[in-house]
């Protein structure tokens, strides 16, 4: 198998993402992202409705934090799908 094939590269990246998520630093990053989203969500609930710049800032913090989590999970999911395709299980 050629490592430069897109499916192989996706499978490798997925495994790397899975390993990262399982590591101490990966757990730290996911916990911080979750905490960031929760804190921004709580602040968003209390912000005065006409403070649109603050609302946008908080929405962006939530989006960024949730995106980090989603990107890692997508990498794992895509990697597993690529692995199944390579192995002929798909």
Backbone torsions as a table, in degrees:
resi	resn	phi	psi	omega
1	UNK	NA	134.3	179.9
2	UNK	-86.5	122.4	-177.5
3	UNK	-62.9	-21.5	-177.7
4	UNK	-84.0	-4.6	175.7
5	UNK	-68.4	139.1	-176.7
6	UNK	-55.5	-42.2	-179.5
7	UNK	-65.1	-40.4	179.3
8	UNK	-66.3	-44.3	179.0
9	UNK	-61.7	-40.2	178.5
10	UNK	-65.3	-41.3	178.4
11	UNK	-63.4	-42.4	179.2
12	UNK	-64.8	-45.5	179.1
13	UNK	-61.8	-40.0	177.9
14	UNK	-61.2	-42.9	177.9
15	UNK	-65.0	-39.6	178.0
16	UNK	-63.9	-41.2	178.3
17	UNK	-64.7	-41.2	178.3
18	UNK	-62.4	-43.7	177.4
19	UNK	-63.1	-40.7	179.0
20	UNK	-62.8	-45.9	-179.6
21	UNK	-60.4	-35.7	-179.6
22	UNK	-78.3	-11.1	-178.2
23	UNK	-83.0	165.8	178.0
24	UNK	-61.0	-43.1	-178.5
25	UNK	-69.0	-36.6	176.8
26	UNK	-64.0	-42.9	177.2
27	UNK	-63.5	-38.4	177.6
28	UNK	-63.2	-46.8	-179.2
29	UNK	-61.9	-45.3	180.0
30	UNK	-65.2	-40.1	178.8
31	UNK	-65.3	-42.3	178.7
32	UNK	-64.7	-40.7	178.7
33	UNK	-63.5	-42.3	178.5
34	UNK	-63.8	-43.8	179.6
35	UNK	-64.5	-40.1	178.3
36	UNK	-60.5	-46.0	-179.9
37	UNK	-64.6	-41.9	179.9
38	UNK	-64.6	-44.9	-179.8
39	UNK	-63.1	-43.4	179.6
40	UNK	-66.5	-37.4	178.7
41	UNK	-65.1	-41.7	177.3
42	UNK	-63.8	-42.3	178.4
43	UNK	-65.4	-37.6	-179.8
44	UNK	-62.9	-34.9	179.1
45	UNK	-65.0	-25.5	-173.2
46	UNK	-104.8	-8.6	-175.0
47	UNK	-71.5	143.3	177.6
48	UNK	-63.9	131.2	-172.8
49	UNK	-56.2	-26.6	-177.9
50	UNK	-88.2	-1.2	177.4
51	UNK	-87.0	68.7	-172.4
52	UNK	-62.9	-33.5	178.4
53	UNK	-66.9	-40.8	177.4
54	UNK	-65.8	-40.7	178.0
55	UNK	-60.9	-45.5	178.6
56	UNK	-62.2	-42.0	178.9
57	UNK	-59.7	-46.6	-179.9
58	UNK	-66.3	-41.1	177.0
59	UNK	-61.1	-40.6	179.0
60	UNK	-66.1	-37.5	177.0
61	UNK	-62.8	-43.1	178.9
62	UNK	-64.1	-46.4	-179.1
63	UNK	-59.7	-45.1	-178.9
64	UNK	-62.8	-47.5	-178.2
65	UNK	-63.2	-43.5	179.4
66	UNK	-69.6	-31.7	178.4
67	UNK	-64.8	-41.7	179.1
68	UNK	-57.8	-47.0	179.4
69	UNK	-63.0	-44.7	-177.9
70	UNK	-65.4	-40.4	-179.9
71	UNK	-61.2	-43.4	179.7
72	UNK	-65.5	-44.7	179.5
73	UNK	-65.7	-37.7	176.6
74	UNK	-63.7	-40.3	179.2
75	UNK	-62.2	-42.9	178.3
76	UNK	-64.6	-47.4	-178.9
77	UNK	-62.1	-45.7	178.6
78	UNK	-63.2	-39.3	178.8
79	UNK	-64.2	-42.1	178.0
80	UNK	-64.6	-40.3	178.1
81	UNK	-64.8	-41.6	178.6
82	UNK	-63.9	-41.8	179.1
83	UNK	-61.7	-43.7	177.9
84	UNK	-62.2	-39.5	179.0
85	UNK	-65.3	-44.2	179.6
86	UNK	-61.9	-41.2	-178.4
87	UNK	-79.3	-7.0	177.8
88	UNK	82.1	16.7	179.8
89	UNK	-88.4	-2.2	-175.2
90	UNK	-99.6	NA	NA
